[in-house]
Amino acid sequence: MNLPIRGIVYTALFAAMFIVMSMIKIPLPFSPVPITLQNLAVMLAGAFLGARGGFLSIGLVIALTALGLPLLHGQGGLSYVLGPTGGFLFAFPFCAAAVGWCVGKLLNTGLHGRNRALFTFALFVIFIGCGSLLSYLAGVPWLAKVYHLTAAGAIAAGFTPFIGGDIVKAVVAAIAAAALLPHVRGLRIPARPAGIRDNGTEA
């Protein structure tokens, strides 16, 4: 019982983080996509919760927003989710899952115990690739479709102004995850039920 409750609590916490970070936004006069900290929350959710937990925490917020709850930027409803930023929103749960999967594979290499600096850089690569660039694969074409933009216009409005900030967010996420590595590993390792030895037999 303890493990499911713990999983629910942390999933809810990272969902709340995603909501809070969506409230921090800077509108741009030349783009319908604002600057936010949403993908920083996506990176951290994937890193700390793993693929499944990361997907659930972010996906839950997107689903509830689509149902009408004003969770993102104080807005909600299917029309909002299908708006100009819809491609990014639908991509975010998959980005969190990809981050979680890749971070898990990285942890399995044991690099964190051999070279902490290289491990932190590897985290940065995962965060910028899976937590940022992956979202643009859906976000930019969706923006082009909604606003009838050319490919170049969609890139100028939905990618170029944001990639620099995403690099900074990936650096912050990598430093934070490396510094809190015991928690990253702890949240991913299922708690062993009481009375069960390491070999799976009853105590």
C-alpha positions as CSV (number, residue, x, y, z in Angstrom):
1,M,0.0,0.0,0.0
2,N,2.9,2.4,0.8
3,L,4.3,2.3,-2.7
4,P,1.1,3.3,-4.6
5,I,0.4,6.1,-2.1
6,R,3.9,7.4,-2.5
7,G,3.7,7.2,-6.2
8,I,0.4,9.1,-6.2
9,V,1.7,11.8,-3.9
10,Y,4.8,12.5,-6.1
11,T,2.9,12.3,-9.3
12,A,0.5,15.0,-7.9
13,L,3.5,17.1,-6.7
14,F,5.1,17.2,-10.1
15,A,1.8,17.8,-11.7
16,A,1.4,20.8,-9.4
17,M,4.9,22.0,-10.3
18,F,3.9,21.9,-14.0
19,I,0.9,24.0,-13.3
20,V,2.8,26.5,-11.2
21,M,5.5,26.8,-13.8
22,S,3.0,27.4,-16.5
23,M,1.8,30.5,-14.6
24,I,5.2,32.0,-15.1
25,K,5.0,33.3,-18.6
26,I,6.4,36.1,-20.8
27,P,4.2,37.0,-23.8
28,L,6.0,37.8,-27.0
29,P,4.5,40.4,-29.4
30,F,5.7,38.4,-32.4
31,S,4.6,34.9,-31.4
32,P,1.4,33.3,-30.0
33,V,3.7,31.1,-27.9
34,P,4.8,32.6,-24.6
35,I,8.0,31.9,-22.8
36,T,7.2,29.7,-19.8
37,L,9.0,27.3,-17.4
38,Q,6.7,24.4,-18.5
39,N,9.4,22.3,-20.1
40,L,11.6,22.7,-17.0
41,A,8.9,20.9,-15.1
42,V,8.7,18.3,-17.8
43,M,12.4,17.6,-17.5
44,L,12.3,17.3,-13.8
45,A,9.2,15.2,-13.7
46,G,10.8,12.7,-16.1
47,A,14.1,12.7,-14.3
48,F,12.6,12.1,-10.8
49,L,9.6,10.0,-11.5
50,G,10.8,7.9,-14.4
51,A,9.0,7.3,-17.7
52,R,5.7,6.1,-16.4
53,G,5.4,8.6,-13.5
54,G,6.6,11.5,-15.7
55,F,4.1,10.7,-18.4
56,L,1.2,10.4,-15.8
57,S,2.1,13.6,-13.9
58,I,2.2,15.8,-17.0
59,G,-0.5,13.9,-18.9
60,L,-2.9,14.3,-16.0
61,V,-2.6,18.1,-16.2
62,I,-3.2,18.1,-19.9
63,A,-6.2,15.9,-19.6
64,L,-7.8,17.9,-16.9
65,T,-7.1,21.1,-18.8
66,A,-8.8,19.7,-21.8
67,L,-11.8,18.8,-19.7
68,G,-12.2,22.5,-18.7
69,L,-10.2,23.1,-15.6
70,P,-8.2,26.4,-15.8
71,L,-4.8,24.8,-14.9
72,L,-2.5,26.2,-17.6
73,H,-1.9,29.9,-17.7
74,G,-5.3,30.1,-15.8
75,Q,-7.0,28.7,-18.9
76,G,-8.7,25.5,-19.8
77,G,-11.0,23.7,-22.2
78,L,-10.6,21.7,-25.3
79,S,-10.4,24.9,-27.5
80,Y,-7.4,26.0,-25.4
81,V,-5.6,22.6,-25.7
82,L,-6.2,22.6,-29.4
83,G,-5.0,26.2,-29.8
84,P,-1.6,27.4,-31.1
85,T,0.4,25.7,-28.3
86,G,-1.5,22.5,-28.6
87,G,1.3,20.6,-30.3
88,F,3.6,21.4,-27.4
89,L,1.0,20.4,-24.8
90,F,0.3,17.1,-26.4
91,A,4.1,16.4,-26.7
92,F,4.9,17.2,-23.1
93,P,3.8,13.9,-21.5
94,F,5.8,12.0,-24.1
95,C,8.8,14.3,-23.5
96,A,8.6,13.5,-19.8
97,A,8.4,9.8,-20.6
98,A,11.4,10.0,-22.9
99,V,13.4,11.9,-20.3
100,G,12.5,9.3,-17.7
101,W,13.5,6.4,-19.9
102,C,16.8,7.9,-20.9
103,V,17.8,9.0,-17.4
104,G,17.0,5.5,-16.2
105,K,19.4,4.0,-18.8
106,L,22.0,6.6,-17.9
107,L,21.7,5.6,-14.2
108,N,22.2,1.9,-15.2
109,T,25.6,2.8,-16.7
110,G,27.0,3.7,-13.3
111,L,28.5,6.9,-14.8
112,H,27.3,9.0,-11.8
113,G,29.7,7.0,-9.6
114,R,32.7,7.4,-11.9
115,N,32.6,10.9,-13.4
116,R,30.0,13.3,-11.9
117,A,30.8,16.1,-14.4
118,L,30.3,13.8,-17.4
119,F,27.2,12.4,-15.8
120,T,25.8,16.0,-15.4
121,F,26.6,16.8,-19.0
122,A,24.8,13.6,-20.1
123,L,21.8,14.7,-18.1
124,F,21.9,18.0,-20.0
125,V,22.0,16.3,-23.3
126,I,19.0,14.2,-22.3
127,F,17.1,17.2,-21.1
128,I,17.7,19.4,-24.1
129,G,17.0,16.5,-26.5
130,C,14.0,14.8,-24.9
131,G,12.7,17.6,-22.8
132,S,13.0,20.4,-25.3
133,L,13.8,19.5,-28.9
134,L,11.3,16.6,-29.0
135,S,8.4,19.0,-28.1
136,Y,9.2,21.1,-31.2
137,L,8.7,18.2,-33.5
138,A,5.0,18.4,-32.7
139,G,4.7,22.0,-31.5
140,V,6.1,23.8,-34.6
141,P,4.1,21.9,-37.2
142,W,0.9,22.4,-35.1
143,L,1.6,26.1,-34.9
144,A,2.1,26.3,-38.6
145,K,-1.3,24.5,-39.1
146,V,-3.3,26.6,-36.7
147,Y,-1.9,29.9,-38.0
148,H,-1.3,28.9,-41.6
149,L,2.4,29.7,-41.5
150,T,5.1,28.5,-43.7
151,A,7.7,26.2,-42.2
152,A,10.2,29.1,-41.9
153,G,7.5,31.3,-40.3
154,A,6.6,28.6,-37.8
155,I,10.2,28.1,-36.9
156,A,10.7,31.8,-36.4
157,A,7.6,32.1,-34.2
158,G,7.7,28.8,-32.4
159,F,11.4,27.7,-32.1
160,T,14.0,30.4,-32.6
161,P,12.9,32.7,-29.7
162,F,12.8,29.8,-27.2
163,I,15.8,27.5,-27.8
164,G,18.2,29.7,-25.9
165,G,16.0,29.7,-22.8
166,D,15.6,26.0,-23.2
167,I,19.3,25.5,-23.0
168,V,19.4,27.4,-19.7
169,K,16.5,25.3,-18.4
170,A,18.3,22.1,-19.3
171,V,21.4,23.3,-17.5
172,V,19.4,24.1,-14.4
173,A,17.6,20.7,-14.6
174,A,20.9,18.8,-15.0
175,I,22.6,20.6,-12.1
176,A,19.5,20.0,-9.9
177,A,19.1,16.4,-10.8
178,A,22.8,15.7,-10.3
179,A,22.8,17.5,-6.9
180,L,19.7,15.6,-5.8
181,L,20.8,12.2,-7.3
182,P,19.8,10.1,-4.2
183,H,16.3,11.4,-4.6
184,V,16.3,10.8,-8.3
185,R,17.3,7.2,-7.7
186,G,15.1,6.7,-4.6
187,L,11.9,7.8,-6.3
188,R,12.6,5.3,-9.2
189,I,13.3,2.3,-7.0
190,P,10.1,0.5,-5.8
191,A,10.0,0.1,-2.0
192,R,10.4,-3.5,-1.0
193,P,7.4,-4.8,1.0
194,A,8.0,-5.3,4.7
195,G,9.0,-8.9,5.6
196,I,10.5,-9.6,2.2
197,R,14.3,-10.3,1.8
198,D,16.4,-9.2,-1.1
199,N,16.0,-12.6,-2.7
200,G,12.2,-12.3,-2.7
201,T,11.6,-14.8,0.1
202,E,9.6,-14.1,3.2
203,A,11.6,-13.1,6.3
